[in-house]
């Protein structure tokens, strides 16, 4: 990796460090701090399943092939990763101890299996009898020839069983904790004014005698362990193979992928640890992480709220005033574009648009891309009802959306059963664009409506993901969306046909080149001492070619501003830059998911939204679109929102080569700006006076 770039994986760990900062931030409610611990843990699991797994594979290939992946020394990167992860693990455990102490000050107590009173012991025994014991089958791992496959995303209680009078009665057992079926944190009967909690594994620990005493054991110890596995799917990219069969085979193989991390209770019996390492084929060079008594903190994302009485609910999303029901959304869009900003605006307006299209007798067809759907998707229900009402509905569903593959296979089958025409994309590509076109024909006149979104068609995540969705009837945009669908719905898609798009900027054909040209235009203006500006909001920025173009702009004095949630490989404090770029990351209640690009100032300003990050995978290996914003009021709205985020000084961290995530400091006379609060207030105030249906 060049010295002028930060390694993407190290940058990602820095991002997860910002999540850990939120768990430490005393300004956050205790419940939110516990939730951020869960998010941190879940993020790290995925990192090991994907990125560490990829680096492990690189170690096994020749150095020349490794360089093709832009990783010159994967061994060295893996070593850096483990050093950072162990330091973050230590920080994590310290924060958790502090949160436990804070809970206790609020009379919320975690009880272990050794700390229960009589009523609680009776509750735990009954809970185990009624809900647990039929869900678990202990495995006597010394007695079976092959070690059972330890499932990814599960936690296991590794048990040492013995007898006080016989050294010969010494056995090891393994119990999978059924967290997927039951809550991880269980509320116990408690004295008035207190809340006692117990973890599911401690209920199992308490009942080990129930399980094993009948076999003559009277000594029982149990320690949690967890395995994280390689989750990359090796799919055959030959277009003539059956992708469905490949995917189903890949999902089965994922469950037995190579272990990329083994986390264990540091108090575990050392002989049991040696036994497990030997049977699992692990050694000290593998990613062995000694942890505390608890693993899989991701379950803390669903920590019970009822034990806290002072949680202030998030502001309720409000319906855009132009789309308040009852109204015909397509009539509104025929007159003007509407931009929805989630989660400040309600996602119900998108569902209302699909419902309206399903009912409207004049609507003849709906085309939409789907990537990640809600568990009980109202979008799917509307599409099915549209088919039942005689509409032609076609869906491009991305089966390879990581960790949603199984769900998307299910949705594909359900949609096809209901008569929806389902397309599954392009070999070696992911369909990541979020687009829709609805065709309406009345009195021999065809009109089209639809959207381009930065986020998924998912009503659940729309409550916590900050995204933008442009609802429009713009003819040029609709024509280009149709061009994208025409390409994707061909038996053998030819992505080069996407070059025919007139206003949308598509990947993988020309998005990088297009944005390089816009950056270069600003660089040329700066050379002439004219105002020049580039503002970029992304999840991740790691594409070397675009970063080099941005460096050229900085050398000439272009005003560069970045709001990047995750990976940021740029080094923006170089002495050769005429103006130091501003680079911030905002981690707060909502997950910043939108992509926004603003080039230039004043009347010449060009504004785009997109689903694409500036990463090689988005620009070269995904079908994406960036959409220009034509409506002047919406351009100003997006620009104002970006200015609010760039002025953020409560939850903003400085992105620089140190990777230490310093908070932006607030000058004494400066107002405190928390952008996610300020954006909600701005949109409410700006739109409050608009009467529904007025234009």
C-alpha positions as CSV (number, residue, x, y, z in Angstrom):
1,X,0.0,0.0,0.0
2,X,1.3,3.4,-0.9
3,X,2.4,5.7,1.9
4,X,-0.2,8.3,0.7
5,X,-3.0,5.8,1.4
6,X,-4.3,4.2,4.5
7,X,-5.0,0.5,4.3
8,X,-8.8,-0.1,4.0
9,X,-8.9,-2.8,6.7
10,X,-7.0,-0.7,9.2
11,X,-9.3,2.3,8.4
12,X,-12.3,0.1,8.9
13,X,-11.1,-0.9,12.4
14,X,-10.8,2.8,13.1
15,X,-14.4,3.2,12.1
16,X,-15.4,0.4,14.5
17,X,-13.4,2.3,17.1
18,X,-15.8,5.2,16.6
19,X,-18.7,2.9,17.3
20,X,-16.9,1.9,20.6
21,X,-16.5,5.6,21.4
22,X,-20.3,5.8,21.3
23,X,-20.5,3.0,23.9
24,X,-18.2,5.0,26.0
25,X,-19.9,8.4,25.6
26,X,-21.7,9.3,28.8
27,X,-24.0,11.7,27.0
28,X,-25.7,8.7,25.4
29,X,-28.4,6.8,27.3
30,X,-27.2,3.7,29.1
31,X,-29.5,1.6,26.8
32,X,-27.9,3.1,23.7
33,X,-24.4,2.5,25.1
34,X,-25.2,-1.1,25.6
35,X,-26.6,-1.2,22.0
36,X,-23.4,0.3,20.6
37,X,-21.5,-2.5,22.3
38,X,-23.7,-4.9,20.4
39,X,-23.2,-3.0,17.1
40,X,-19.4,-3.0,17.6
41,X,-19.4,-6.8,18.3
42,X,-21.7,-7.5,15.3
43,X,-19.5,-5.3,13.0
44,X,-16.4,-7.2,14.2
45,X,-17.9,-10.5,13.5
46,X,-18.7,-9.5,9.9
47,X,-15.2,-8.1,9.5
48,X,-13.6,-11.4,10.5
49,X,-16.1,-13.4,8.4
50,X,-15.3,-11.4,5.3
51,X,-12.2,-9.2,5.3
52,X,-10.0,-11.4,7.6
53,X,-11.1,-14.4,5.6
54,X,-10.1,-12.7,2.4
55,X,-6.7,-11.7,3.8
56,X,-6.2,-15.3,4.9
57,X,-6.8,-16.5,1.4
58,X,-4.3,-13.9,0.0
59,X,-1.6,-15.3,2.3
60,X,-1.9,-18.6,0.4
61,X,-1.5,-17.1,-3.1
62,X,1.6,-15.9,-4.7
63,X,2.8,-12.3,-3.9
64,X,2.1,-11.2,-7.5
65,X,-1.6,-12.3,-7.2
66,X,-1.8,-10.7,-3.7
67,X,-0.7,-7.4,-5.3
68,X,-3.6,-7.6,-7.7
69,X,-5.8,-7.2,-4.6
70,X,-3.8,-4.0,-3.6
71,X,-2.5,-5.8,-0.5
72,X,1.3,-6.0,-0.8
73,X,1.7,-7.8,2.5
74,X,-1.4,-9.5,3.8
75,X,0.6,-11.2,6.6
76,X,1.7,-7.9,7.9
77,X,-1.9,-6.5,7.7
78,X,-3.2,-9.5,9.6
79,X,-0.7,-8.9,12.3
80,X,-1.7,-5.2,12.5
81,X,-5.4,-6.3,12.6
82,X,-4.8,-8.6,15.6
83,X,-2.9,-6.0,17.5
84,X,-5.7,-3.5,17.0
85,X,-8.4,-6.0,17.8
86,X,-6.8,-7.1,21.0
87,X,-6.4,-3.4,22.1
88,X,-10.1,-2.8,21.2
89,X,-11.1,-5.9,23.0
90,X,-9.4,-4.6,26.2
91,X,-11.2,-1.3,25.8
92,X,-14.5,-3.1,25.2
93,X,-14.2,-5.0,28.4
94,X,-13.3,-1.9,30.4
95,X,-16.4,-0.1,28.9
96,X,-18.6,-3.1,29.7
97,X,-17.5,-3.1,33.3
98,X,-18.3,0.6,33.6
99,X,-21.7,0.0,32.1
100,X,-22.4,-2.8,34.5
101,X,-21.5,-0.4,37.4
102,X,-23.7,2.3,35.9
103,X,-26.6,-0.3,35.6
104,X,-26.1,-1.2,39.2
105,X,-26.3,2.4,40.3
106,X,-29.7,2.4,38.6
107,X,-30.7,-0.8,40.4
108,X,-30.4,-3.0,37.3
109,X,-28.3,-6.1,38.1
110,X,-26.9,-8.9,36.1
111,X,-27.1,-12.1,38.1
112,X,-24.9,-15.2,37.5
113,X,-26.1,-18.7,38.1
114,X,-24.4,-18.5,41.6
115,X,-26.2,-15.3,42.7
116,X,-29.9,-16.2,42.5
117,X,-32.4,-16.0,45.4
118,X,-35.1,-18.7,46.0
119,X,-37.7,-17.1,43.8
120,X,-35.2,-16.6,41.0
121,X,-33.9,-20.2,41.3
122,X,-37.4,-21.4,40.9
123,X,-38.0,-19.1,37.9
124,X,-34.7,-20.3,36.2
125,X,-35.6,-24.0,36.8
126,X,-39.1,-23.5,35.3
127,X,-37.7,-21.4,32.4
128,X,-35.3,-24.2,31.6
129,X,-37.9,-26.9,31.9
130,X,-40.5,-25.0,29.8
131,X,-38.5,-23.3,27.1
132,X,-34.9,-24.5,27.1
133,X,-34.3,-28.2,27.7
134,X,-36.0,-29.4,24.6
135,X,-33.9,-27.0,22.5
136,X,-30.5,-28.3,23.6
137,X,-28.7,-31.6,23.1
138,X,-25.3,-31.8,24.8
139,X,-22.5,-33.3,22.8
140,X,-20.0,-35.5,24.6
141,X,-17.2,-34.4,22.4
142,X,-14.6,-36.9,23.8
143,X,-16.8,-39.8,22.8
144,X,-17.5,-39.0,19.2
145,X,-14.9,-39.6,16.4
146,X,-15.4,-36.3,14.6
147,X,-15.7,-32.9,16.2
148,X,-19.1,-31.4,15.4
149,X,-19.2,-28.4,13.2
150,X,-19.4,-25.3,15.4
151,X,-21.8,-22.9,13.7
152,X,-20.9,-19.4,12.9
153,X,-22.9,-16.7,14.8
154,X,-23.6,-19.2,17.6
155,X,-22.2,-19.4,21.1
156,X,-21.4,-22.6,22.9
157,X,-21.0,-23.6,26.5
158,X,-17.9,-25.8,26.7
159,X,-18.3,-27.9,29.9
160,X,-15.9,-29.8,32.1
161,X,-17.7,-32.5,34.0
162,X,-16.2,-34.5,36.9
163,X,-16.8,-36.3,40.2
164,X,-15.5,-35.3,43.6
165,X,-14.5,-38.9,44.5
166,X,-13.2,-40.2,41.1
167,X,-10.6,-38.7,38.9
168,X,-11.5,-41.2,36.2
169,X,-14.9,-39.4,35.8
170,X,-13.6,-36.5,33.7
171,X,-15.4,-35.6,30.5
172,X,-15.9,-32.6,28.2
173,X,-19.3,-31.6,26.7
174,X,-20.5,-28.9,24.3
175,X,-23.9,-27.1,24.4
176,X,-25.1,-24.7,21.8
177,X,-27.0,-21.8,23.4
178,X,-30.2,-21.3,21.4
179,X,-30.0,-17.5,21.2
180,X,-31.8,-17.4,17.9
181,X,-35.0,-18.9,19.4
182,X,-34.9,-17.2,22.8
183,X,-33.8,-13.7,24.1
184,X,-30.2,-13.6,25.3
185,X,-31.0,-11.4,28.2
186,X,-33.9,-12.6,30.4
187,X,-35.6,-10.5,33.1
188,X,-35.8,-12.3,36.4
189,X,-38.4,-11.8,39.2
190,X,-37.0,-8.8,41.1
191,X,-37.6,-6.8,44.3
192,X,-39.7,-3.6,43.9
193,X,-37.6,-0.8,42.4
194,X,-34.9,-3.2,41.0
195,X,-34.5,-5.2,37.8
196,X,-32.5,-8.4,37.9
197,X,-31.3,-9.9,34.6
198,X,-29.7,-13.2,33.7
199,X,-28.0,-14.3,30.5
200,X,-29.4,-17.4,28.7
201,X,-26.1,-19.2,29.1
202,X,-26.3,-18.7,32.8
203,X,-29.7,-20.4,32.9
204,X,-28.1,-23.3,31.2
205,X,-25.1,-23.2,33.6
206,X,-27.5,-23.3,36.6
207,X,-29.2,-26.4,35.1
208,X,-26.0,-28.4,34.3
209,X,-26.8,-30.8,37.2
210,X,-30.3,-31.3,35.7
211,X,-28.5,-32.4,32.5
212,X,-25.6,-34.4,33.7
213,X,-26.1,-35.5,37.3
214,X,-28.1,-38.6,36.2
215,X,-24.9,-39.8,34.6
216,X,-23.0,-39.7,37.9
217,X,-21.3,-36.3,37.7
218,X,-21.3,-33.9,40.6
219,X,-18.8,-31.2,39.4
220,X,-19.7,-28.9,36.6
221,X,-17.9,-26.0,34.9
222,X,-19.0,-24.1,31.8
223,X,-17.2,-21.5,29.7
224,X,-18.4,-19.7,26.6
225,X,-16.6,-20.1,23.3
226,X,-17.4,-18.8,19.8
227,X,-16.1,-19.5,16.3
228,X,-16.2,-17.0,13.4
229,X,-15.9,-18.6,10.0
230,X,-15.0,-17.5,6.4
231,X,-18.3,-16.3,5.0
232,X,-17.1,-15.6,1.4
233,X,-19.1,-17.5,-1.2
234,X,-17.1,-19.1,-4.0
235,X,-19.7,-18.9,-6.7
236,X,-19.0,-20.1,-10.3
237,X,-19.1,-16.9,-12.4
238,X,-19.8,-18.8,-15.6
239,X,-23.1,-17.4,-16.9
240,X,-24.2,-20.9,-18.1
241,X,-24.2,-22.4,-14.6
242,X,-27.2,-22.4,-12.4
243,X,-26.7,-19.5,-10.0
244,X,-29.5,-20.8,-7.7
245,X,-27.8,-24.2,-7.3
246,X,-24.4,-22.5,-6.9
247,X,-25.8,-20.1,-4.2
248,X,-27.5,-22.9,-2.3
249,X,-24.3,-24.9,-2.4
250,X,-22.3,-21.9,-1.3
251,X,-24.6,-21.2,1.6
252,X,-24.1,-24.8,2.8
253,X,-20.3,-24.5,2.4
254,X,-20.3,-21.1,4.3
255,X,-21.6,-23.0,7.4
256,X,-18.4,-25.0,7.4
257,X,-16.0,-22.3,6.2
258,X,-12.5,-22.2,7.8
259,X,-12.4,-20.6,11.2
260,X,-11.1,-17.0,11.1
261,X,-11.4,-16.3,14.8
262,X,-11.8,-18.3,18.0
263,X,-13.0,-16.4,21.0
264,X,-12.9,-18.0,24.5
265,X,-13.4,-17.2,28.1
266,X,-9.9,-16.4,29.4
267,X,-10.9,-18.3,32.6
268,X,-11.5,-21.5,30.7
269,X,-9.9,-24.7,31.9
270,X,-6.5,-24.8,30.1
271,X,-6.8,-28.6,29.4
272,X,-10.2,-28.0,27.8
273,X,-8.8,-25.2,25.7
274,X,-5.9,-27.4,24.4
275,X,-8.4,-30.1,23.6
276,X,-10.7,-27.8,21.7
277,X,-7.8,-26.3,19.7
278,X,-6.6,-29.8,18.8
279,X,-10.0,-31.0,17.7
280,X,-10.8,-27.8,15.8
281,X,-7.4,-27.8,14.0
282,X,-6.4,-24.4,15.5
283,X,-3.0,-23.3,16.6
284,X,-1.6,-20.2,18.3
285,X,-1.0,-18.5,14.9
286,X,-4.7,-18.5,14.3
287,X,-6.8,-15.6,15.5
288,X,-7.2,-16.8,19.1
289,X,-8.9,-14.0,21.2
290,X,-9.2,-14.4,25.0
291,X,-12.3,-12.6,26.1
292,X,-14.4,-12.1,29.2
293,X,-17.2,-14.3,30.5
294,X,-19.6,-13.1,27.7
295,X,-19.3,-13.5,23.9
296,X,-21.6,-12.5,21.1
297,X,-22.4,-9.1,22.5
298,X,-24.3,-8.5,19.2
299,X,-27.4,-9.7,21.1
300,X,-27.1,-6.5,23.2
301,X,-28.5,-4.7,20.1
302,X,-31.8,-6.0,21.4
303,X,-31.2,-5.3,25.1
304,X,-34.6,-5.1,27.0
305,X,-35.8,-1.6,27.2
306,X,-38.3,-2.2,30.0
307,X,-35.6,-2.2,32.6
308,X,-35.0,1.5,32.0
309,X,-37.7,4.1,32.7
310,X,-36.1,7.2,31.3
311,X,-35.6,6.3,27.7
312,X,-36.5,9.3,25.4
313,X,-38.0,7.9,22.2
314,X,-36.5,9.1,18.9
315,X,-38.4,11.7,17.1
316,X,-41.2,10.2,15.1
317,X,-40.7,10.2,11.3
318,X,-43.1,12.6,9.6
319,X,-44.8,12.3,6.2
320,X,-43.6,14.7,3.6
321,X,-46.3,17.4,3.5
322,X,-46.8,17.0,-0.2
323,X,-47.5,13.3,0.2
324,X,-49.9,13.3,3.2
325,X,-52.7,10.9,2.6
326,X,-55.2,10.9,1.1
327,X,-53.6,12.1,-2.0
328,X,-52.5,10.7,-5.4
329,X,-48.8,10.6,-5.2
330,X,-48.4,10.3,-9.0
331,X,-50.4,13.5,-9.4
332,X,-48.0,15.2,-7.1
333,X,-45.0,13.8,-9.0
334,X,-46.5,14.9,-12.4
335,X,-46.0,18.5,-11.2
336,X,-42.7,18.3,-9.3
337,X,-40.0,16.2,-7.8
338,X,-40.1,15.2,-4.2
339,X,-37.0,14.2,-2.1
340,X,-37.6,12.0,0.9
341,X,-34.9,12.0,3.7
342,X,-35.1,8.9,5.8
343,X,-35.4,8.4,8.8
344,X,-36.7,12.0,9.2
345,X,-39.4,11.4,6.6
346,X,-41.7,8.4,6.9
347,X,-40.9,5.5,4.6
348,X,-44.7,5.0,4.4
349,X,-44.8,7.3,1.4
350,X,-42.8,4.8,-0.7
351,X,-45.2,2.0,0.3
352,X,-48.1,4.3,-0.5
353,X,-46.6,4.9,-4.0
354,X,-46.4,1.1,-4.6
355,X,-49.9,0.6,-3.2
356,X,-51.3,3.3,-5.4
357,X,-49.6,1.8,-8.4
358,X,-51.1,-1.6,-7.5
359,X,-54.6,-0.2,-7.4
360,X,-54.6,2.4,-10.2
361,X,-56.4,0.9,-13.2
362,X,-54.2,3.0,-15.5
363,X,-50.9,1.6,-14.3
364,X,-49.7,-1.1,-16.7
365,X,-46.3,-2.1,-15.3
366,X,-43.9,-1.8,-12.4
367,X,-40.1,-2.4,-12.6
368,X,-38.0,-2.3,-9.4
369,X,-34.6,-3.5,-8.0
370,X,-34.6,-5.2,-4.6
371,X,-31.4,-5.8,-2.5
372,X,-32.3,-6.2,1.1
373,X,-35.9,-6.6,2.2
374,X,-37.7,-6.3,5.5
375,X,-38.7,-9.5,7.2
376,X,-42.4,-8.9,6.5
377,X,-42.0,-6.7,3.5
378,X,-44.9,-4.5,2.6
379,X,-43.2,-3.7,-0.6
380,X,-43.4,-7.3,-1.7
381,X,-47.1,-7.4,-0.6
382,X,-47.8,-4.3,-2.8
383,X,-46.0,-5.9,-5.8
384,X,-48.0,-9.1,-5.4
385,X,-51.3,-7.2,-5.2
386,X,-50.2,-5.3,-8.3
387,X,-49.9,-8.7,-10.2
388,X,-53.3,-9.8,-8.9
389,X,-54.7,-6.5,-10.3
390,X,-53.4,-7.3,-13.7
391,X,-50.2,-5.3,-13.8
392,X,-46.9,-6.5,-15.3
393,X,-44.4,-6.6,-12.5
394,X,-40.7,-7.3,-12.9
395,X,-38.2,-7.4,-10.1
396,X,-34.4,-7.5,-10.3
397,X,-33.4,-9.1,-7.0
398,X,-29.8,-9.4,-6.0
399,X,-29.4,-12.9,-4.7
400,X,-25.7,-12.2,-3.7
401,X,-26.5,-9.5,-1.2
402,X,-24.1,-10.7,1.5
403,X,-25.8,-12.4,4.5
404,X,-29.2,-11.9,2.9
405,X,-28.7,-14.6,0.2
406,X,-31.0,-17.1,1.9
407,X,-33.8,-14.6,2.5
408,X,-33.5,-13.3,-1.1
409,X,-33.8,-16.9,-2.5
410,X,-37.0,-17.2,-0.4
411,X,-38.4,-13.9,-1.8
412,X,-37.5,-14.9,-5.4
413,X,-39.6,-18.1,-5.0
414,X,-42.5,-16.3,-3.4
415,X,-42.6,-13.5,-6.0
416,X,-42.4,-16.0,-8.8
417,X,-45.2,-18.1,-7.3
418,X,-47.4,-15.0,-7.4
419,X,-46.7,-14.3,-11.0
420,X,-43.9,-11.6,-10.7
421,X,-41.2,-11.9,-13.3
422,X,-37.9,-12.1,-11.4
423,X,-34.5,-11.5,-12.8
424,X,-31.3,-12.3,-10.8
425,X,-28.7,-10.0,-12.3
426,X,-25.4,-10.3,-14.0
427,X,-22.5,-12.8,-13.5
428,X,-19.6,-11.4,-11.5
429,X,-21.7,-8.3,-10.6
430,X,-24.0,-7.2,-7.9
431,X,-27.1,-5.2,-8.8
432,X,-26.8,-2.5,-6.1
433,X,-28.8,0.4,-7.8
434,X,-32.0,1.3,-6.1
435,X,-34.4,2.3,-8.9
436,X,-38.0,1.9,-9.9
437,X,-40.2,2.9,-12.8
438,X,-44.0,2.8,-12.9
439,X,-45.7,3.1,-16.3
440,X,-49.2,4.5,-16.5
441,X,-51.3,4.7,-19.7
442,X,-54.5,6.7,-19.9
443,X,-56.3,8.2,-23.0
444,X,-53.5,6.9,-25.2
445,X,-50.9,8.9,-23.3
446,X,-48.1,7.2,-21.4
447,X,-46.6,8.8,-18.3
448,X,-43.9,7.3,-16.1
449,X,-43.1,7.7,-12.4
450,X,-40.5,6.3,-10.1
451,X,-37.5,6.9,-7.9
452,X,-33.7,6.7,-7.4
453,X,-32.7,5.9,-3.8
454,X,-29.5,5.8,-1.9
455,X,-30.9,3.0,0.4
456,X,-32.7,-0.3,0.3
457,X,-36.5,-0.8,-0.1
458,X,-36.7,-1.9,3.5
459,X,-39.2,-0.3,5.8
460,X,-37.4,-1.6,8.9
461,X,-33.9,-0.2,8.2
462,X,-35.4,3.0,6.9
463,X,-36.2,3.9,10.6
464,X,-32.5,3.9,11.4
465,X,-30.6,4.4,8.1
466,X,-30.1,8.0,6.9
467,X,-30.8,7.9,3.2
468,X,-32.3,10.0,0.4
469,X,-34.9,9.0,-2.1
470,X,-35.8,11.1,-5.2
471,X,-39.4,10.6,-6.3
472,X,-39.8,11.9,-9.8
473,X,-41.5,11.8,-13.2
474,X,-38.6,13.4,-15.0
475,X,-38.7,12.0,-18.5
476,X,-34.9,11.8,-19.0
477,X,-34.4,10.0,-15.6
478,X,-37.3,7.6,-16.3
479,X,-35.9,6.9,-19.8
480,X,-32.5,6.0,-18.3
481,X,-34.1,3.8,-15.6
482,X,-35.8,1.9,-18.4
483,X,-32.5,1.6,-20.2
484,X,-31.0,0.0,-17.1
485,X,-33.9,-2.5,-16.7
486,X,-33.8,-3.3,-20.5
487,X,-30.2,-4.3,-20.0
488,X,-30.7,-6.3,-16.8
489,X,-33.7,-8.2,-18.1
490,X,-31.9,-9.5,-21.2
491,X,-31.0,-13.2,-21.2
492,X,-27.3,-12.2,-21.5
493,X,-27.0,-8.6,-20.2
494,X,-24.5,-6.4,-22.1
495,X,-23.5,-3.7,-19.6
496,X,-21.9,-1.6,-22.3
497,X,-25.5,-0.7,-23.4
498,X,-25.6,1.4,-20.2
499,X,-23.4,3.9,-21.9
500,X,-26.6,5.1,-23.7
501,X,-27.9,6.6,-20.5
502,X,-28.4,10.4,-21.0
503,X,-28.5,11.7,-17.4
504,X,-28.0,8.8,-15.0
505,X,-24.3,8.0,-14.4
506,X,-24.0,4.2,-14.4
507,X,-21.4,1.8,-13.0
508,X,-19.5,-0.2,-14.0
509,X,-19.3,1.5,-17.4
510,X,-18.3,5.1,-16.7
511,X,-19.0,6.3,-13.2
512,X,-15.4,6.6,-12.1
513,X,-14.5,8.4,-15.3
514,X,-17.4,10.8,-15.1
515,X,-16.7,11.9,-11.5
516,X,-13.0,12.2,-12.3
517,X,-13.9,14.6,-15.0
518,X,-16.1,16.7,-12.6
519,X,-13.2,16.8,-10.1
520,X,-10.8,17.8,-12.8
521,X,-13.1,20.6,-13.9
522,X,-13.0,22.0,-10.3
523,X,-9.2,21.6,-10.4
524,X,-9.0,23.6,-13.6
525,X,-11.1,26.4,-12.0
526,X,-8.8,26.5,-9.0
527,X,-5.8,26.9,-11.2
528,X,-7.5,30.0,-12.6
529,X,-8.0,31.3,-9.1
530,X,-11.8,30.8,-9.4
531,X,-14.0,29.3,-6.7
532,X,-13.8,25.6,-6.8
533,X,-15.4,23.0,-4.5
534,X,-16.1,19.3,-4.2
535,X,-18.2,17.9,-1.3
536,X,-18.5,14.1,-1.0
537,X,-20.6,12.1,1.4
538,X,-20.0,8.3,1.4
539,X,-20.0,5.2,3.4
540,X,-16.5,4.4,2.2
541,X,-13.8,6.0,0.1
542,X,-11.0,3.7,-1.0
543,X,-10.7,3.9,-4.8
544,X,-7.1,4.8,-5.5
545,X,-7.7,6.4,-8.8
546,X,-10.4,8.8,-7.5
547,X,-8.3,9.5,-4.4
548,X,-5.4,10.5,-6.7
549,X,-7.7,12.8,-8.6
550,X,-8.8,14.4,-5.3
551,X,-5.1,14.8,-4.3
552,X,-4.6,16.7,-7.6
553,X,-7.5,19.0,-6.7
554,X,-6.2,19.6,-3.2
555,X,-2.8,20.5,-4.6
556,X,-4.4,23.3,-6.7
557,X,-6.5,24.6,-3.8
558,X,-10.0,23.1,-4.4
559,X,-12.2,23.3,-1.3
560,X,-12.6,19.6,-0.5
561,X,-15.1,18.4,2.1
562,X,-15.8,14.8,3.1
563,X,-18.4,13.2,5.3
564,X,-17.4,9.5,5.4
565,X,-19.0,7.0,7.8
566,X,-16.6,4.1,7.4
567,X,-13.5,3.4,5.4
568,X,-11.4,6.5,4.5
569,X,-8.1,5.7,2.8
570,X,-7.2,9.2,1.9
571,X,-4.4,11.1,3.7
572,X,-5.7,14.7,3.8
573,X,-3.0,16.5,5.8
574,X,-0.3,16.5,3.2
575,X,2.0,19.5,3.0
576,X,1.7,19.8,-0.8
577,X,-2.0,20.7,-0.5
578,X,-2.8,24.3,-0.9
579,X,-5.9,23.9,1.3
580,X,-6.3,21.2,3.9
581,X,-9.5,19.2,3.1
582,X,-12.1,18.8,5.7
583,X,-12.8,15.2,6.5
584,X,-15.3,14.1,9.1
585,X,-17.1,10.9,10.2
586,X,-20.4,11.1,12.0
587,X,-21.5,8.1,14.2
588,X,-24.7,8.7,16.0
589,X,-28.2,7.3,16.6
590,X,-28.9,6.9,12.9
591,X,-26.5,5.0,10.5
592,X,-25.3,7.5,7.9
593,X,-25.9,5.6,4.7
594,X,-26.5,8.2,2.0
595,X,-24.1,9.0,-0.9
596,X,-24.2,12.7,-2.0
597,X,-21.8,14.4,-4.4
598,X,-21.7,18.2,-4.9
599,X,-19.4,19.9,-7.5
600,X,-19.0,23.6,-7.8
601,X,-20.6,26.6,-6.3
602,X,-23.5,29.0,-7.1
603,X,-25.6,28.5,-10.2
604,X,-23.1,26.1,-11.7
605,X,-23.3,23.7,-8.8
606,X,-24.0,20.0,-9.8
607,X,-25.6,17.7,-7.2
608,X,-26.0,13.9,-7.4
609,X,-27.3,11.1,-5.1
610,X,-26.2,7.5,-5.5
611,X,-26.1,4.0,-4.0
612,X,-22.4,3.8,-4.9
613,X,-19.5,4.3,-2.6
614,X,-16.1,5.2,-4.2
615,X,-14.7,1.8,-3.9
616,X,-13.4,-0.6,-6.5
617,X,-16.2,-3.0,-5.8
618,X,-18.9,-0.4,-6.4
619,X,-17.3,1.2,-9.5
620,X,-16.1,-2.0,-11.2
621,X,-18.1,-4.9,-9.9
622,X,-21.6,-3.6,-9.2
623,X,-24.4,-2.1,-11.3
624,X,-25.0,1.3,-9.7
625,X,-26.4,4.6,-10.8
626,X,-25.8,8.2,-9.7
627,X,-28.7,10.6,-10.3
628,X,-28.4,14.3,-10.9
629,X,-30.8,16.6,-9.0
630,X,-32.5,19.0,-11.3
631,X,-35.0,20.7,-9.0
632,X,-33.3,23.8,-7.6
633,X,-35.2,23.7,-4.3
634,X,-34.1,20.1,-3.7
635,X,-30.5,21.0,-4.7
636,X,-30.5,23.7,-2.1
637,X,-32.1,21.3,0.5
638,X,-29.4,18.7,0.0
639,X,-26.7,21.3,0.0
640,X,-28.1,22.7,3.3
641,X,-28.2,19.3,4.9
642,X,-24.6,18.7,3.9
643,X,-23.6,22.0,5.4
644,X,-25.3,21.0,8.6
645,X,-23.2,17.8,8.7
646,X,-20.0,19.6,7.9
647,X,-20.7,22.0,10.9
648,X,-21.4,19.0,13.2
649,X,-19.4,19.4,16.4
650,X,-20.9,16.9,18.8
651,X,-20.7,13.5,17.1
652,X,-18.2,14.3,14.4
653,X,-14.7,12.8,14.4
654,X,-11.7,14.1,12.5
655,X,-10.5,11.7,9.8
656,X,-6.7,11.8,9.5
657,X,-3.7,9.6,9.2
658,X,-3.4,9.1,13.0
659,X,-6.7,7.1,13.1
660,X,-7.2,8.2,16.7
661,X,-10.7,9.6,16.0
662,X,-10.4,12.9,17.8
663,X,-13.7,14.7,18.2
664,X,-14.2,18.0,16.5
665,X,-13.7,20.7,19.2
666,X,-16.2,23.3,19.9
667,X,-15.1,26.9,20.2
668,X,-16.3,28.7,23.3
669,X,-18.7,31.0,21.4
670,X,-19.7,28.4,18.9
671,X,-23.1,26.7,19.1
672,X,-23.2,22.9,19.6
673,X,-24.5,21.3,16.5
674,X,-25.7,17.7,16.5
675,X,-26.5,17.2,12.9
676,X,-29.0,14.4,13.1
677,X,-31.1,16.6,15.5
678,X,-30.5,19.7,13.4
679,X,-31.5,18.0,10.1
680,X,-34.8,16.8,11.6
681,X,-35.6,20.3,12.9
682,X,-34.6,21.9,9.6
683,X,-36.9,19.7,7.5
684,X,-39.8,20.1,10.0
685,X,-39.4,23.9,9.9
686,X,-38.9,24.1,6.1
687,X,-41.8,21.9,5.3
688,X,-44.2,22.6,8.1
689,X,-46.1,25.4,6.2
690,X,-46.6,23.4,3.0
691,X,-50.2,22.4,2.6
692,X,-50.7,18.8,1.3
693,X,-51.1,18.8,-2.5
694,X,-50.1,22.4,-3.0
695,X,-47.4,23.2,-5.5
